[in-house]
Amino acid sequence: MTTGVGHSTDSREFLQQRVAAFGFAVAVILLLSLLSRVILGLIFGYLRAELVHPSFGAHAAAWVPVASVWAICRSLPLETRTIQIVEGVGLVATSVCLVVMGGYLPAAAGAATTTAYALSFGLIARAIFVPSTARHTAWLGLAIGIPLVVAVYLNFLTVDLEVWNNHGFFRKIEDKSTLARSQSIQIGFAWALTTLLAAWATRVIYGLRKDVRDAKKLGQYFMEEKLGEGGMGKVYRAQHGLLKRPTAIKVLSPELSAPEDLDRFRREVQMTAKLKHPNTVTIYDYGRTEDGKFYYAMELLDGVTLVEMVRKEGPLPESRAIHILGQCAMALQEAHAIGLVHRDIKPNNIMLTQQGGAHDVTKVLDFGLVKNVDSNVDATKTWTEAIIGTPRFMSPEQILDPPGVDARSDLYSLGAVGYFLLSGCFVFEGANAIEICAQHLSTAPEPPSSRAARGLNRDLEGLIMQCLEKKPGDRPSCCVEIAERLQALPIEPWTQQDAADWWNTIGEEIKVHRNLDLQIGSLGTIQARPAFTDP
């Protein structure tokens, strides 16, 4: 017999939690009702008679099974079938004890009704608390209803007919068996209606739970909460259904659903998944939802972006900037080696985290997933519709000739990131994206030292400025050259102790108080779409 509960770990854990909650709730109600009998006995002077009455003992015994269900299900992890057996046995055993309690109460005093009410509460409570199917609830209702009807029949066989007939009922009963049959049929009919109601409630509640769970599921991943949103889509915290691995899921915007976009997306995800550098975010999987939205699953990082760092404490120490830029350069080098160009290197796409006991591990995000340039751009469209990137960090060729962009464009963007880290300022400022892009094309940037009002190592500043050269050929030859030149600088290195001290203070503060929807003006990515208005 199916119960409608899956056998995955998360389903078992949820079922066990709900069964434990059900056992606890019913046990508390039974305990309070026992306490009320004791209090009433004290108030009206029949406590001793109450305590020795068999119905009180049966009432107390009814508490034991549901309390045991709670105790068992809150202790050790159990298999799904074991949880179901514990819950079913506990509910039926408690119900039998309540039936016995009713059997010791006078029939003329409403014992049948009192017992039926108590059992109805238990069955309805189960429908609310425990994930199940209508069929399973109906079977439990039958298992409880049979002893209830039998007990009512036997209880009414003990009725004093003279008292019963003199009580003012509209008809006189001449035979106890006739009375017992009629009352047991009435209770049986009422119980059948209660079981149908509980089964219907189970069906509705279980269906709603399933709908909500399915709505939050993408392939093998269960969505937990939204982490942020950007130009390319929304990012959610998720968990793999079987591996229980925390994951970040990025769902691409509906605007990126054209066949050519999806084809390019699939190819680039496959290429990106080949990247193994420790400073590159790991791509786990990708897929498509039933309504046509594409998503990809990647490593979930618990860290801070470079934007958050600089906004919190201003320009970074030279040693730390070197540490970060060197890791970024080597991550980019691996991508460039297989022909992958990032095209959207910016502080929001670079995160610092702690992994494997190491502090300040740099992670470059969104590799290759922002490449959205159509080589067959309609010449009649405005120029902003044919570019992709972030204006503050775009190279000149990314503006003038998007399809012709190569790895050297990422070097320019990395230089702009280094400029931001060392000065706390963007390379160029402007009222809108057009003004900023125009400066990338024709204006020589000021040295970062003049913007930061502090002295910088001349060779470090020279490297940053060379990365920002207008002509790709005037920049460093590759990311390896950048990394080697950074490493050769006569600057005391950023140590793990330095990083640990920072993470234990400022880092934790940023994570606690961060605004997950952080967007700093023109840091948003421009997509190759007609709707571009915001810088």
MIKE-539939 format. One line per field, with one value per residue (C-alpha): x, y, z; residue in three letters. Coordinates in nm, 3 decimals, padded with zeros to 5 digits. Layout:
N
xx: X | ...
yy: Y | ...
zz: Z | ...
martor: Ala | ...
END
This chain:
535
xx: 00.000 | 00.146 | 00.157 | 00.262 | 00.593 | 00.920 | 01.218 | 01.480 | 01.662 | 01.482 | 01.141 | 01.223 | 01.350 | 01.040 | 00.807 | 00.988 | 00.967 | 00.596 | 00.516 | 00.710 | 00.515 | 00.188 | 00.280 | 00.383 | 00.063 | -00.171 | 00.030 | 00.005 | -00.372 | -00.422 | -00.205 | -00.401 | -00.733 | -00.604 | -00.496 | -00.841 | -01.002 | -00.770 | -00.844 | -01.220 | -01.191 | -01.012 | -01.264 | -01.574 | -01.435 | -01.431 | -01.059 | -01.004 | -01.297 | -01.172 | -00.820 | -00.932 | -01.195 | -01.096 | -01.171 | -00.899 | -00.645 | -00.742 | -00.720 | -00.368 | -00.268 | -00.379 | -00.105 | 00.174 | 00.162 | 00.159 | 00.425 | 00.632 | 00.580 | 00.720 | 01.014 | 01.108 | 01.082 | 01.285 | 01.577 | 01.745 | 01.697 | 01.450 | 01.361 | 01.040 | 00.862 | 00.966 | 00.832 | 00.501 | 00.473 | 00.556 | 00.299 | 00.025 | 00.072 | 00.087 | -00.232 | -00.430 | -00.303 | -00.402 | -00.740 | -00.803 | -00.718 | -00.966 | -01.229 | -01.168 | -01.199 | -01.536 | -01.644 | -01.611 | -01.822 | -02.203 | -02.366 | -02.652 | -02.400 | -02.281 | -01.984 | -02.011 | -02.016 | -01.725 | -01.515 | -01.599 | -01.502 | -01.166 | -01.091 | -01.202 | -00.957 | -00.674 | -00.756 | -00.802 | -00.480 | -00.297 | -00.434 | -00.297 | 00.043 | 00.149 | 00.217 | 00.020 | -00.238 | -00.615 | -00.608 | -00.368 | -00.579 | -00.892 | -00.728 | -00.630 | -00.985 | -01.116 | -00.868 | -00.986 | -01.355 | -01.401 | -01.315 | -01.513 | -01.834 | -01.784 | -01.726 | -02.037 | -02.246 | -02.118 | -02.155 | -02.519 | -02.597 | -02.539 | -02.790 | -03.081 | -03.372 | -03.605 | -03.368 | -03.309 | -03.681 | -03.763 | -03.495 | -03.733 | -03.632 | -03.893 | -03.930 | -03.930 | -03.683 | -03.800 | -03.479 | -03.120 | -02.979 | -03.201 | -03.068 | -02.710 | -02.747 | -02.907 | -02.647 | -02.353 | -02.490 | -02.526 | -02.174 | -02.043 | -02.206 | -02.070 | -01.724 | -01.739 | -01.810 | -01.519 | -01.288 | -01.400 | -01.335 | -00.988 | -00.907 | -01.021 | -00.812 | -00.512 | -00.559 | -00.584 | -00.295 | -00.071 | -00.153 | -00.067 | 00.262 | 00.348 | 00.255 | 00.474 | 00.762 | 00.736 | 00.717 | 01.048 | 01.219 | 01.450 | 01.562 | 01.737 | 01.758 | 01.522 | 01.510 | 01.541 | 01.569 | 01.652 | 02.007 | 02.013 | 01.921 | 02.117 | 02.097 | 02.139 | 01.886 | 01.810 | 02.028 | 01.884 | 02.021 | 01.934 | 02.018 | 02.074 | 01.798 | 02.024 | 02.370 | 02.234 | 02.503 | 02.438 | 02.423 | 02.367 | 02.115 | 02.111 | 01.790 | 01.843 | 01.613 | 01.321 | 01.471 | 01.754 | 01.525 | 01.575 | 01.693 | 02.033 | 02.081 | 01.995 | 02.218 | 02.510 | 02.433 | 02.446 | 02.780 | 02.937 | 02.821 | 02.980 | 03.303 | 03.292 | 03.239 | 03.585 | 03.750 | 03.922 | 04.121 | 04.061 | 03.989 | 03.709 | 03.359 | 03.266 | 02.974 | 02.788 | 02.500 | 02.256 | 01.904 | 01.575 | 01.252 | 00.913 | 00.821 | 01.135 | 01.367 | 01.731 | 01.931 | 02.271 | 02.388 | 02.717 | 02.923 | 02.756 | 03.001 | 02.983 | 03.192 | 03.199 | 03.234 | 03.503 | 03.230 | 03.124 | 03.484 | 03.570 | 03.238 | 03.299 | 03.661 | 03.778 | 04.094 | 04.267 | 04.627 | 04.860 | 04.952 | 04.591 | 04.512 | 04.812 | 04.693 | 04.345 | 04.453 | 04.709 | 04.448 | 04.206 | 04.473 | 04.546 | 04.177 | 04.137 | 04.447 | 04.290 | 03.976 | 04.170 | 04.371 | 04.055 | 03.923 | 03.682 | 03.657 | 03.474 | 03.361 | 03.219 | 03.505 | 03.397 | 03.404 | 03.056 | 03.177 | 03.475 | 03.421 | 03.650 | 03.571 | 03.724 | 03.768 | 03.954 | 04.108 | 04.246 | 04.144 | 04.097 | 04.035 | 03.934 | 03.655 | 03.579 | 03.208 | 02.995 | 03.266 | 03.159 | 02.792 | 02.762 | 02.886 | 02.580 | 02.712 | 02.544 | 02.788 | 02.499 | 02.390 | 02.147 | 02.332 | 02.013 | 01.996 | 02.146 | 02.500 | 02.394 | 02.193 | 02.504 | 02.721 | 02.737 | 02.934 | 02.951 | 03.029 | 03.267 | 03.484 | 03.443 | 03.740 | 03.740 | 03.714 | 03.421 | 03.240 | 03.357 | 03.376 | 03.197 | 03.221 | 03.597 | 03.673 | 03.949 | 04.127 | 04.302 | 03.966 | 03.957 | 04.302 | 04.163 | 03.870 | 04.106 | 04.311 | 03.993 | 03.920 | 04.272 | 04.224 | 03.903 | 04.073 | 04.370 | 04.187 | 03.832 | 03.717 | 03.608 | 03.846 | 03.596 | 03.289 | 02.994 | 02.627 | 02.538 | 02.683 | 02.743 | 02.965 | 03.157 | 03.208 | 03.323 | 03.597 | 03.706 | 03.753 | 03.944 | 04.038 | 04.359 | 04.284 | 04.438 | 04.684 | 04.507 | 04.747 | 04.613 | 04.255 | 04.331 | 04.546 | 04.808 | 05.137 | 05.143 | 05.426 | 05.536 | 05.563 | 05.221 | 05.063 | 05.246 | 05.106 | 04.752 | 04.791 | 04.936 | 04.633 | 04.419 | 04.587 | 04.341 | 04.512 | 04.504 | 04.856 | 04.994 | 04.865 | 05.047 | 05.065 | 04.861 | 04.736 | 05.044 | 05.259 | 05.032 | 05.052 | 05.432 | 05.480 | 05.253 | 05.445 | 05.778 | 05.680 | 05.890 | 05.584 | 05.540 | 05.288 | 04.938 | 04.950 | 04.696 | 04.707 | 04.624 | 04.332 | 04.211 | 04.209 | 04.008 | 03.752 | 03.702 | 03.608 | 03.512 | 03.436 | 03.177 | 03.023 | 02.980 | 02.815 | 02.570 | 02.466 | 02.498 | 02.230 | 02.184 | 02.043 | 02.345 | 02.370 | 02.600 | 02.476 | 02.647 | 02.788 | 02.488 | 02.558 | 02.441 | 02.288 | 02.252 | 01.888 | 01.686 | 01.571 | 01.901 | 01.833 | 02.006 | 02.379
yy: 00.000 | 00.331 | 00.626 | 00.886 | 00.955 | 00.928 | 00.730 | 01.001 | 01.130 | 01.463 | 01.292 | 01.055 | 01.337 | 01.546 | 01.251 | 01.170 | 01.531 | 01.550 | 01.219 | 01.331 | 01.658 | 01.466 | 01.237 | 01.533 | 01.730 | 01.440 | 01.342 | 01.697 | 01.709 | 01.375 | 01.485 | 01.809 | 01.624 | 01.387 | 01.688 | 01.843 | 01.527 | 01.550 | 01.920 | 01.866 | 01.576 | 01.806 | 02.085 | 01.869 | 01.620 | 01.296 | 01.277 | 00.937 | 00.783 | 00.937 | 00.801 | 00.443 | 00.436 | 00.202 | 00.476 | 00.693 | 00.411 | 00.356 | 00.730 | 00.738 | 00.432 | 00.611 | 00.868 | 00.610 | 00.508 | 00.863 | 00.975 | 00.677 | 00.781 | 01.124 | 00.981 | 00.729 | 00.969 | 01.243 | 01.013 | 00.822 | 00.842 | 00.576 | 00.417 | 00.534 | 00.204 | 00.199 | 00.552 | 00.454 | 00.143 | 00.340 | 00.606 | 00.359 | 00.133 | 00.431 | 00.586 | 00.261 | 00.165 | 00.505 | 00.477 | 00.132 | 00.269 | 00.553 | 00.303 | 00.105 | 00.429 | 00.493 | 00.140 | 00.206 | 00.521 | 00.502 | 00.480 | 00.702 | 00.972 | 01.004 | 00.767 | 00.686 | 01.052 | 01.142 | 00.855 | 00.937 | 01.302 | 01.201 | 00.961 | 01.214 | 01.466 | 01.214 | 01.120 | 01.481 | 01.584 | 01.311 | 01.434 | 01.779 | 01.681 | 01.369 | 01.367 | 01.075 | 00.972 | 00.962 | 00.582 | 00.539 | 00.765 | 00.570 | 00.241 | 00.387 | 00.517 | 00.167 | 00.016 | 00.262 | 00.250 | -00.126 | -00.141 | 00.182 | 00.035 | -00.294 | -00.110 | 00.105 | -00.204 | -00.381 | -00.066 | -00.020 | -00.379 | -00.274 | 00.015 | 00.015 | 00.036 | 00.184 | 00.473 | 00.509 | 00.510 | 00.750 | 00.992 | 01.156 | 00.996 | 01.011 | 00.636 | 00.348 | 00.064 | -00.278 | -00.472 | -00.389 | -00.548 | -00.321 | -00.019 | -00.141 | -00.202 | 00.136 | 00.328 | 00.140 | 00.204 | 00.574 | 00.596 | 00.389 | 00.625 | 00.930 | 00.774 | 00.696 | 01.063 | 01.159 | 00.920 | 01.060 | 01.413 | 01.315 | 01.138 | 01.441 | 01.671 | 01.443 | 01.453 | 01.832 | 01.898 | 01.635 | 01.773 | 02.125 | 02.010 | 01.826 | 02.123 | 02.356 | 02.110 | 02.049 | 02.424 | 02.463 | 02.180 | 02.220 | 01.882 | 01.713 | 02.037 | 02.176 | 02.556 | 02.704 | 03.083 | 03.363 | 03.494 | 03.773 | 03.897 | 04.045 | 04.119 | 03.755 | 03.607 | 03.515 | 03.314 | 03.078 | 02.869 | 02.507 | 02.153 | 01.844 | 01.594 | 01.290 | 01.424 | 01.688 | 01.920 | 02.292 | 02.451 | 02.787 | 02.776 | 03.052 | 03.071 | 03.267 | 03.556 | 03.482 | 03.730 | 03.483 | 03.210 | 03.247 | 02.922 | 03.068 | 03.192 | 02.852 | 02.672 | 02.899 | 02.863 | 02.483 | 02.484 | 02.734 | 02.554 | 02.239 | 02.428 | 02.602 | 02.271 | 02.171 | 02.443 | 02.294 | 02.585 | 02.628 | 02.999 | 02.930 | 02.864 | 02.501 | 02.427 | 02.111 | 02.078 | 02.254 | 02.191 | 02.333 | 02.377 | 02.259 | 02.614 | 02.653 | 02.842 | 02.735 | 02.708 | 02.594 | 02.463 | 02.580 | 02.577 | 02.765 | 03.014 | 03.168 | 03.479 | 03.846 | 04.016 | 04.271 | 04.535 | 04.462 | 04.475 | 04.810 | 04.966 | 04.857 | 04.961 | 05.154 | 05.080 | 04.750 | 04.712 | 04.657 | 04.312 | 04.197 | 04.343 | 04.155 | 03.834 | 03.867 | 03.977 | 03.699 | 03.433 | 03.592 | 03.604 | 03.232 | 03.142 | 03.348 | 03.190 | 02.844 | 02.975 | 03.158 | 02.845 | 02.667 | 02.967 | 03.093 | 03.469 | 03.588 | 03.930 | 04.045 | 04.060 | 04.302 | 04.324 | 04.175 | 03.867 | 03.806 | 03.669 | 03.598 | 03.299 | 03.053 | 02.694 | 02.393 | 02.590 | 02.855 | 03.221 | 03.465 | 03.208 | 03.406 | 03.276 | 03.413 | 03.374 | 03.337 | 03.207 | 03.212 | 03.240 | 03.606 | 03.566 | 03.690 | 03.861 | 03.780 | 03.777 | 03.858 | 04.180 | 04.386 | 04.701 | 04.903 | 04.848 | 05.095 | 05.015 | 04.945 | 04.647 | 04.470 | 04.483 | 04.293 | 04.374 | 04.625 | 04.981 | 05.055 | 04.757 | 04.718 | 04.727 | 04.964 | 04.672 | 04.533 | 04.856 | 04.896 | 04.537 | 04.293 | 03.988 | 04.039 | 04.040 | 03.805 | 03.720 | 04.059 | 04.220 | 04.032 | 04.175 | 04.527 | 04.441 | 04.282 | 04.601 | 04.801 | 04.571 | 04.625 | 05.002 | 04.976 | 04.771 | 05.007 | 05.340 | 05.262 | 05.438 | 05.336 | 05.406 | 05.646 | 05.823 | 05.947 | 06.031 | 05.731 | 05.434 | 05.630 | 05.883 | 05.608 | 05.405 | 05.715 | 05.766 | 05.403 | 05.473 | 05.799 | 05.922 | 05.827 | 05.722 | 05.898 | 05.684 | 05.509 | 05.671 | 06.016 | 05.901 | 05.727 | 06.010 | 05.759 | 05.633 | 05.306 | 05.085 | 05.221 | 04.881 | 04.773 | 05.095 | 05.061 | 04.709 | 04.828 | 05.117 | 04.886 | 04.658 | 04.968 | 05.053 | 05.128 | 04.900 | 04.529 | 04.486 | 04.733 | 04.533 | 04.241 | 03.941 | 03.708 | 03.644 | 03.441 | 03.750 | 03.950 | 03.685 | 03.660 | 04.037 | 04.062 | 03.788 | 03.957 | 04.286 | 04.376 | 04.402 | 04.207 | 03.930 | 03.909 | 03.622 | 03.368 | 03.524 | 03.864 | 03.708 | 03.514 | 03.828 | 04.011 | 03.731 | 03.702 | 04.069 | 04.263 | 03.961 | 03.820 | 04.163 | 04.207 | 03.865 | 03.933 | 04.279 | 04.246 | 04.356 | 04.056 | 04.267 | 04.497 | 04.686 | 04.986 | 05.200 | 05.089 | 04.773 | 04.594 | 04.389 | 04.525 | 04.250 | 04.245 | 04.345 | 04.648 | 04.737 | 04.892 | 05.217 | 05.195 | 05.268
zz: 00.000 | -00.108 | 00.125 | -00.127 | 00.047 | -00.144 | -00.023 | -00.078 | 00.227 | 00.230 | 00.202 | 00.489 | 00.706 | 00.638 | 00.706 | 01.031 | 01.147 | 01.071 | 01.240 | 01.547 | 01.549 | 01.521 | 01.810 | 02.023 | 01.953 | 02.031 | 02.340 | 02.474 | 02.414 | 02.590 | 02.879 | 02.917 | 02.910 | 03.181 | 03.384 | 03.344 | 03.489 | 03.788 | 03.841 | 03.818 | 04.065 | 04.309 | 04.269 | 04.308 | 04.559 | 04.357 | 04.277 | 04.441 | 04.255 | 03.932 | 03.966 | 04.038 | 03.764 | 03.475 | 03.219 | 03.373 | 03.338 | 02.974 | 02.915 | 03.063 | 02.860 | 02.540 | 02.601 | 02.590 | 02.219 | 02.076 | 02.323 | 02.207 | 01.844 | 01.928 | 02.125 | 01.856 | 01.561 | 01.727 | 01.815 | 01.532 | 01.153 | 01.041 | 00.710 | 00.547 | 00.604 | 00.970 | 01.022 | 00.867 | 01.086 | 01.402 | 01.315 | 01.218 | 01.519 | 01.754 | 01.619 | 01.621 | 01.970 | 02.110 | 01.942 | 02.092 | 02.438 | 02.385 | 02.274 | 02.592 | 02.789 | 02.628 | 02.703 | 03.076 | 03.059 | 03.087 | 02.745 | 02.858 | 02.951 | 02.590 | 02.600 | 02.230 | 02.127 | 02.356 | 02.220 | 01.859 | 01.913 | 02.061 | 01.775 | 01.515 | 01.657 | 01.623 | 01.263 | 01.147 | 01.327 | 01.141 | 00.808 | 00.886 | 01.022 | 00.832 | 00.454 | 00.314 | 00.056 | 00.088 | 00.054 | 00.343 | 00.563 | 00.468 | 00.570 | 00.905 | 00.950 | 00.887 | 01.135 | 01.402 | 01.312 | 01.351 | 01.723 | 01.776 | 01.631 | 01.817 | 02.144 | 02.096 | 02.029 | 02.341 | 02.551 | 02.463 | 02.551 | 02.913 | 02.905 | 03.150 | 02.905 | 03.166 | 03.227 | 02.854 | 02.768 | 03.051 | 02.940 | 02.696 | 02.365 | 02.090 | 02.067 | 02.311 | 02.271 | 02.377 | 02.312 | 02.411 | 02.095 | 01.883 | 02.073 | 02.039 | 01.666 | 01.598 | 01.799 | 01.650 | 01.299 | 01.375 | 01.513 | 01.221 | 00.971 | 01.152 | 01.163 | 00.790 | 00.723 | 00.950 | 00.762 | 00.428 | 00.555 | 00.681 | 00.353 | 00.154 | 00.377 | 00.327 | -00.049 | -00.058 | 00.181 | 00.024 | -00.322 | -00.214 | -00.061 | -00.379 | -00.598 | -00.391 | -00.393 | -00.767 | -00.829 | -00.643 | -00.831 | -01.127 | -01.253 | -00.962 | -00.764 | -00.502 | -00.483 | -00.135 | -00.157 | -00.397 | -00.355 | -00.610 | -00.954 | -01.240 | -01.609 | -01.710 | -01.470 | -01.111 | -00.873 | -00.613 | -00.331 | -00.401 | -00.301 | -00.510 | -00.435 | -00.398 | -00.316 | -00.073 | -00.208 | -00.158 | -00.501 | -00.666 | -00.951 | -01.210 | -01.414 | -01.733 | -01.812 | -02.046 | -02.294 | -02.353 | -02.483 | -02.858 | -03.023 | -03.112 | -02.754 | -02.607 | -02.856 | -02.769 | -02.400 | -02.421 | -02.603 | -02.367 | -02.054 | -02.187 | -02.248 | -01.911 | -01.733 | -01.855 | -01.646 | -01.341 | -01.203 | -00.827 | -00.878 | -01.124 | -00.998 | -01.069 | -01.302 | -01.203 | -01.442 | -01.671 | -01.796 | -01.910 | -01.715 | -01.840 | -01.933 | -02.142 | -01.907 | -01.908 | -01.590 | -01.476 | -01.140 | -00.997 | -00.683 | -00.397 | -00.250 | 00.096 | 00.054 | -00.041 | -00.378 | -00.452 | -00.472 | -00.116 | 00.005 | -00.151 | -00.055 | 00.305 | 00.358 | 00.052 | -00.149 | -00.063 | 00.049 | -00.244 | -00.116 | -00.109 | -00.452 | -00.592 | -00.423 | -00.578 | -00.925 | -00.951 | -00.882 | -01.128 | -01.397 | -01.370 | -01.373 | -01.692 | -01.843 | -01.830 | -02.000 | -02.268 | -02.340 | -02.459 | -02.649 | -02.389 | -02.336 | -02.027 | -02.157 | -01.825 | -01.576 | -01.303 | -00.921 | -00.896 | -01.083 | -00.855 | -00.508 | -00.216 | 00.000 | 00.243 | 00.130 | 00.262 | 00.547 | 00.311 | 00.337 | 00.052 | -00.218 | -00.526 | -00.747 | -01.092 | -01.166 | -01.479 | -01.710 | -02.070 | -01.976 | -02.072 | -02.427 | -02.609 | -02.920 | -03.251 | -03.539 | -03.774 | -03.604 | -03.807 | -03.911 | -03.883 | -03.504 | -03.262 | -03.146 | -02.787 | -02.904 | -03.027 | -02.717 | -02.396 | -02.086 | -01.804 | -01.918 | -01.630 | -01.723 | -02.100 | -02.334 | -02.635 | -02.882 | -02.686 | -02.772 | -03.132 | -03.254 | -03.020 | -03.249 | -03.284 | -02.912 | -02.797 | -02.471 | -02.458 | -02.383 | -02.052 | -01.973 | -02.008 | -01.779 | -01.526 | -01.529 | -01.462 | -01.168 | -01.034 | -01.075 | -00.869 | -00.595 | -00.561 | -00.591 | -00.479 | -00.799 | -01.146 | -01.432 | -01.586 | -01.452 | -01.657 | -01.647 | -01.860 | -02.043 | -02.363 | -02.185 | -02.007 | -02.324 | -02.513 | -02.252 | -02.286 | -02.657 | -02.646 | -02.297 | -02.120 | -01.761 | -01.464 | -01.265 | -00.975 | -00.727 | -00.817 | -00.763 | -00.433 | -00.299 | -00.186 | -00.316 | -00.508 | -00.620 | -00.956 | -01.124 | -00.996 | -01.119 | -01.449 | -01.498 | -01.430 | -01.673 | -01.941 | -01.910 | -01.978 | -02.306 | -02.587 | -02.839 | -02.750 | -02.881 | -02.626 | -02.332 | -02.163 | -02.392 | -02.171 | -01.821 | -01.734 | -01.793 | -01.560 | -01.288 | -01.315 | -01.303 | -00.999 | -00.823 | -00.897 | -00.734 | -00.427 | -00.202 | 00.119 | 00.040 | 00.180 | 00.431 | 00.545 | 00.890 | 00.741 | 00.558 | 00.864 | 01.076 | 00.810 | 00.772 | 01.147 | 01.167 | 00.856 | 00.639 | 00.873 | 00.920 | 00.545 | 00.508 | 00.787 | 00.670 | 00.295 | 00.056 | -00.169 | -00.449 | -00.456 | -00.781 | -00.816 | -01.103 | -01.418 | -01.267 | -01.418 | -01.730 | -02.065 | -02.278 | -02.652 | -02.628 | -02.750 | -02.399 | -02.289 | -02.103 | -01.765 | -01.748
martor: Met | Thr | Thr | Gly | Val | Gly | His | Ser | Thr | Asp | Ser | Arg | Glu | Phe | Leu | Gln | Gln | Arg | Val | Ala | Ala | Phe | Gly | Phe | Ala | Val | Ala | Val | Ile | Leu | Leu | Leu | Ser | Leu | Leu | Ser | Arg | Val | Ile | Leu | Gly | Leu | Ile | Phe | Gly | Tyr | Leu | Arg | Ala | Glu | Leu | Val | His | Pro | Ser | Phe | Gly | Ala | His | Ala | Ala | Ala | Trp | Val | Pro | Val | Ala | Ser | Val | Trp | Ala | Ile | Cys | Arg | Ser | Leu | Pro | Leu | Glu | Thr | Arg | Thr | Ile | Gln | Ile | Val | Glu | Gly | Val | Gly | Leu | Val | Ala | Thr | Ser | Val | Cys | Leu | Val | Val | Met | Gly | Gly | Tyr | Leu | Pro | Ala | Ala | Ala | Gly | Ala | Ala | Thr | Thr | Thr | Ala | Tyr | Ala | Leu | Ser | Phe | Gly | Leu | Ile | Ala | Arg | Ala | Ile | Phe | Val | Pro | Ser | Thr | Ala | Arg | His | Thr | Ala | Trp | Leu | Gly | Leu | Ala | Ile | Gly | Ile | Pro | Leu | Val | Val | Ala | Val | Tyr | Leu | Asn | Phe | Leu | Thr | Val | Asp | Leu | Glu | Val | Trp | Asn | Asn | His | Gly | Phe | Phe | Arg | Lys | Ile | Glu | Asp | Lys | Ser | Thr | Leu | Ala | Arg | Ser | Gln | Ser | Ile | Gln | Ile | Gly | Phe | Ala | Trp | Ala | Leu | Thr | Thr | Leu | Leu | Ala | Ala | Trp | Ala | Thr | Arg | Val | Ile | Tyr | Gly | Leu | Arg | Lys | Asp | Val | Arg | Asp | Ala | Lys | Lys | Leu | Gly | Gln | Tyr | Phe | Met | Glu | Glu | Lys | Leu | Gly | Glu | Gly | Gly | Met | Gly | Lys | Val | Tyr | Arg | Ala | Gln | His | Gly | Leu | Leu | Lys | Arg | Pro | Thr | Ala | Ile | Lys | Val | Leu | Ser | Pro | Glu | Leu | Ser | Ala | Pro | Glu | Asp | Leu | Asp | Arg | Phe | Arg | Arg | Glu | Val | Gln | Met | Thr | Ala | Lys | Leu | Lys | His | Pro | Asn | Thr | Val | Thr | Ile | Tyr | Asp | Tyr | Gly | Arg | Thr | Glu | Asp | Gly | Lys | Phe | Tyr | Tyr | Ala | Met | Glu | Leu | Leu | Asp | Gly | Val | Thr | Leu | Val | Glu | Met | Val | Arg | Lys | Glu | Gly | Pro | Leu | Pro | Glu | Ser | Arg | Ala | Ile | His | Ile | Leu | Gly | Gln | Cys | Ala | Met | Ala | Leu | Gln | Glu | Ala | His | Ala | Ile | Gly | Leu | Val | His | Arg | Asp | Ile | Lys | Pro | Asn | Asn | Ile | Met | Leu | Thr | Gln | Gln | Gly | Gly | Ala | His | Asp | Val | Thr | Lys | Val | Leu | Asp | Phe | Gly | Leu | Val | Lys | Asn | Val | Asp | Ser | Asn | Val | Asp | Ala | Thr | Lys | Thr | Trp | Thr | Glu | Ala | Ile | Ile | Gly | Thr | Pro | Arg | Phe | Met | Ser | Pro | Glu | Gln | Ile | Leu | Asp | Pro | Pro | Gly | Val | Asp | Ala | Arg | Ser | Asp | Leu | Tyr | Ser | Leu | Gly | Ala | Val | Gly | Tyr | Phe | Leu | Leu | Ser | Gly | Cys | Phe | Val | Phe | Glu | Gly | Ala | Asn | Ala | Ile | Glu | Ile | Cys | Ala | Gln | His | Leu | Ser | Thr | Ala | Pro | Glu | Pro | Pro | Ser | Ser | Arg | Ala | Ala | Arg | Gly | Leu | Asn | Arg | Asp | Leu | Glu | Gly | Leu | Ile | Met | Gln | Cys | Leu | Glu | Lys | Lys | Pro | Gly | Asp | Arg | Pro | Ser | Cys | Cys | Val | Glu | Ile | Ala | Glu | Arg | Leu | Gln | Ala | Leu | Pro | Ile | Glu | Pro | Trp | Thr | Gln | Gln | Asp | Ala | Ala | Asp | Trp | Trp | Asn | Thr | Ile | Gly | Glu | Glu | Ile | Lys | Val | His | Arg | Asn | Leu | Asp | Leu | Gln | Ile | Gly | Ser | Leu | Gly | Thr | Ile | Gln | Ala | Arg | Pro | Ala | Phe | Thr | Asp | Pro
END
